[in-house]
Amino acid sequence: MITRQSTDTIVIHCAATKPTMDVGVEEITDWHKQRGFDTIGYHYVIRRSGQIEEGRSDELQGAHAVRVNGTSIGICLVGGVDQNMSWENNFTDAQFASLRNLIEDMKSKYNIEKIIGHYEVEPTKECPSFNVPQWLEENGLV
């Protein structure tokens, strides 16, 4: 695995799982390995309870958004699709509170210039199923 040389971006993702599924790093690691990854592509996973699990080491380049893997931290919220697998903002208040705290921690640790949704660098996706710039503004993170 490659060490990330700089960190200026946070990319917010969703697991594209139904709200009844509560998966974490272990399950997502298995999914990513099945797709040919060495390990989980995200640096952090936020479970339905709001619990933050560490995935790929912070020092390592992620495997979550091809265009910015080399300069970004990947955070994945569990959920993001409805029972019919359509995109849906179904995240819990606890997840959003943890996301806010994790972003604040990452901003103090790294020289973060951008916080984006996966769809902002991968236009064919709707991940993470909510308007990231609007959420950031509503939460005083910009």
Phi, psi and chi 1 to 4 in degrees:
 res  aa     phi    psi   chi1   chi2   chi3   chi4
   1 MET       -  153.9  -70.4 -168.5 -124.9      -
   2 ILE  -100.1  135.8  -58.2  168.7      -      -
   3 THR   -76.1  134.9  -57.9      -      -      -
   4 ARG   -76.9  131.7 -167.2  176.8   52.7 -104.4
   5 GLN   -84.4  -29.1  -61.4  -58.3  -50.4      -
   6 SER  -149.0  159.8   66.2      -      -      -
   7 THR  -137.1  110.5  -53.0      -      -      -
   8 ASP  -129.5    0.8   64.0    6.8      -      -
   9 THR  -138.5  144.6  -55.8      -      -      -
  10 ILE  -115.1  131.2  -65.9  171.6      -      -
  11 VAL  -113.0  124.1 -177.1      -      -      -
  12 ILE   -96.6  130.9  -57.3  170.1      -      -
  13 HIS  -125.0  169.8  -62.5  -95.3      -      -
  14 CYS  -126.0  159.2   70.3      -      -      -
  15 ALA   -80.2   -7.4      -      -      -      -
  16 ALA    55.7   46.5      -      -      -      -
  17 THR  -115.7  154.9   52.1      -      -      -
  18 LYS   -70.0  155.4  -60.6  172.6 -175.9  177.9
  19 PRO   -63.5  -17.5   13.0  -20.0      -      -
  20 THR   -81.8   -9.5   54.0      -      -      -
  21 MET   -96.7  127.4  -67.3  178.4   67.5      -
  22 ASP  -119.1   87.9 -173.8   26.2      -      -
  23 VAL  -101.5  168.1  -61.6      -      -      -
  24 GLY  -141.8 -159.0      -      -      -      -
  25 VAL   -57.3  -41.7  164.6      -      -      -
  26 GLU   -59.3  -49.4 -175.6  177.3  -25.4      -
  27 GLU   -68.1  -42.7  -67.7   86.4   -6.0      -
  28 ILE   -66.7  -35.4  -64.2  172.5      -      -
  29 THR   -59.6  -45.3  -62.0      -      -      -
  30 ASP   -59.4  -45.7  -71.5  -16.8      -      -
  31 TRP   -59.9  -43.9  -61.7  -16.6      -      -
  32 HIS   -68.7  -37.2  -76.1 -173.0      -      -
  33 LYS   -64.6  -36.9  -75.4 -178.1  172.8 -178.9
  34 GLN   -63.2  -26.7  -70.8  169.7   15.6      -
  35 ARG   -88.6    1.2  -68.5  176.0   48.7 -160.8
  36 GLY   101.1    4.4      -      -      -      -
  37 PHE   -76.3  157.9  -66.0   22.0      -      -
  38 ASP   -70.1  -36.9  -68.0  -24.9      -      -
  39 THR  -159.2 -167.9 -171.9      -      -      -
  40 ILE   -59.6  142.7 -170.4  168.9      -      -
  41 GLY   -84.0  -23.0      -      -      -      -
  42 TYR   -88.5  152.1  -51.3  116.6      -      -
  43 HIS   -83.9  -31.2  -63.2   91.9      -      -
  44 TYR  -140.6  146.8  -63.6   94.1      -      -
  45 VAL  -126.0  133.0  172.9      -      -      -
  46 ILE  -110.5  112.1  -57.1  176.5      -      -
  47 ARG   -71.7  170.1  -64.0 -174.5   74.7  125.8
  48 ARG   -57.1  -32.4  -56.0  -67.7  -66.9  167.8
  49 SER   -74.9  -12.2   66.0      -      -      -
  50 GLY    96.6   -6.3      -      -      -      -
  51 GLN   -63.4  130.9  176.0 -173.6   -4.9      -
  52 ILE   -95.8  125.3  -61.4  170.3      -      -
  53 GLU  -112.3  139.2  -65.7 -177.4   -8.4      -
  54 GLU   -83.9  131.5  -68.5 -175.2   25.8      -
  55 GLY  -102.8 -116.5      -      -      -      -
  56 ARG   -62.0  141.9 -173.2  175.7  -72.4 -124.9
  57 SER   -57.1  139.9  171.3      -      -      -
  58 ASP   -52.4  -33.3 -102.4   13.3      -      -
  59 GLU   -74.4  -17.5  -66.7   79.1   36.3      -
  60 LEU   -94.3  148.7  -63.2  176.6      -      -
  61 GLN   -62.7  137.4  178.0  173.6  -55.9      -
  62 GLY   -78.1  175.7      -      -      -      -
  63 ALA  -139.0   68.4      -      -      -      -
  64 HIS  -138.9  -23.1   55.7   88.3      -      -
  65 ALA  -153.1   96.2      -      -      -      -
  66 VAL   -45.7  -45.3  173.9      -      -      -
  67 ARG   -67.8  -21.1  -69.6  176.6   44.3 -161.2
  68 VAL  -131.2   14.5  -66.2      -      -      -
  69 ASN   -54.2  -36.9  -81.6  -24.7      -      -
  70 GLY   -72.5  -13.0      -      -      -      -
  71 THR  -133.1   17.1   59.0      -      -      -
  72 SER  -132.9  158.8   65.4      -      -      -
  73 ILE  -102.6  132.3  -66.7  -76.8      -      -
  74 GLY  -103.6  124.1      -      -      -      -
  75 ILE  -117.5  128.3  -58.6  173.0      -      -
  76 CYS  -116.7  125.3  178.3      -      -      -
  77 LEU   -92.9  130.9  -63.7  160.0      -      -
  78 VAL   -74.3  130.8  173.4      -      -      -
  79 GLY   120.0 -159.2      -      -      -      -
  80 GLY   110.1  -10.8      -      -      -      -
  81 VAL  -134.0  156.9  -63.6      -      -      -
  82 ASP   -89.3 -172.8   65.5   15.2      -      -
  83 GLN   -62.3  -22.1  -65.2  -60.1  -28.7      -
  84 ASN   -97.6    9.9  -61.1  -46.9      -      -
  85 MET    68.3   25.5  -62.3  -57.6  -69.0      -
  86 SER   -92.5  146.2  -65.0      -      -      -
  87 TRP   -56.2  135.2  -62.2  104.6      -      -
  88 GLU  -156.8  132.8  176.9 -179.0   72.9      -
  89 ASN   -79.2   94.3  178.4   -9.7      -      -
  90 ASN  -122.7   29.0   56.2   26.5      -      -
  91 PHE   -78.2  152.8  -53.3  106.8      -      -
  92 THR   -84.4  159.7   65.8      -      -      -
  93 ASP   -58.0  -37.5  -69.0  -17.7      -      -
  94 ALA   -63.5  -38.2      -      -      -      -
  95 GLN   -64.7  -45.3  -76.3  179.0  -66.8      -
  96 PHE   -65.3  -36.5  -81.0  123.7      -      -
  97 ALA   -64.5  -42.9      -      -      -      -
  98 SER   -66.0  -39.5  -66.6      -      -      -
  99 LEU   -60.1  -46.1  177.1   60.7      -      -
 100 ARG   -59.4  -46.8 -172.8 -179.8 -162.6  -72.7
 101 ASN   -63.9  -41.3  -68.3  -24.6      -      -
 102 LEU   -66.2  -41.2 -175.8   54.2      -      -
 103 ILE   -61.7  -44.4  -72.9  171.0      -      -
 104 GLU   -60.3  -41.8  -72.6  176.2  -21.1      -
 105 ASP   -61.7  -45.6  -71.3  -11.1      -      -
 106 MET   -66.4  -37.0  -67.2  -63.4  105.1      -
 107 LYS   -64.4  -35.4  -75.8  175.1   72.8  172.8
 108 SER   -78.2  -26.0   68.1      -      -      -
 109 LYS   -84.6  -35.4 -174.5  174.1 -178.9  179.3
 110 TYR  -123.5  168.4  -62.3  106.7      -      -
 111 ASN   -88.0   69.1 -176.1   27.7      -      -
 112 ILE   -74.6  123.3  -59.7  -62.7      -      -
 113 GLU  -106.3  -27.1  -63.9  173.5    6.3      -
 114 LYS  -137.9  141.5  -64.9 -179.3  -74.6 -174.4
 115 ILE  -126.6  120.2  -56.2  167.0      -      -
 116 ILE  -135.0  160.3   60.1  175.4      -      -
 117 GLY   -87.1  152.7      -      -      -      -
 118 HIS   -52.9  -38.0 -172.6 -163.2      -      -
 119 TYR   -61.3  -19.6   65.3   86.6      -      -
 120 GLU   -75.8  -17.9  -66.0  179.6   71.8      -
 121 VAL  -118.9   -1.0  -70.2      -      -      -
 122 GLU  -140.8   78.9 -166.1   70.6   46.6      -
 123 PRO   -61.0  -13.4  -12.6   20.1      -      -
 124 THR   -82.0   -4.3   61.5      -      -      -
 125 LYS  -111.1  157.6  -62.1 -172.1  179.0  -67.9
 126 GLU  -109.0    4.3  -67.6 -177.3   41.2      -
 127 CYS   -59.3  128.5  173.7      -      -      -
 128 PRO  -101.4   26.4   37.0  -35.8      -      -
 129 SER    75.2   17.9  -64.0      -      -      -
 130 PHE  -151.5  162.6   65.3   95.2      -      -
 131 ASN   -78.9   99.4 -177.2  -40.2      -      -
 132 VAL   -63.2  -49.0  171.9      -      -      -
 133 PRO   -57.2  -40.2  -25.3   34.6      -      -
 134 GLN   -65.0  -44.6  178.8 -178.3  -21.4      -
 135 TRP   -62.4  -42.8 -177.7   83.5      -      -
 136 LEU   -60.1  -44.1  -67.7  168.0      -      -
 137 GLU   -64.8  -44.3 -172.6  172.1  -37.5      -
 138 GLU   -62.7  -24.6  -70.2  170.0   -4.5      -
 139 ASN  -105.5   12.6  -75.1  -84.7      -      -
 140 GLY    65.1   30.3      -      -      -      -
 141 LEU  -101.5    5.4  -68.2  167.9      -      -
 142 VAL  -122.0      -  -70.2      -      -      -
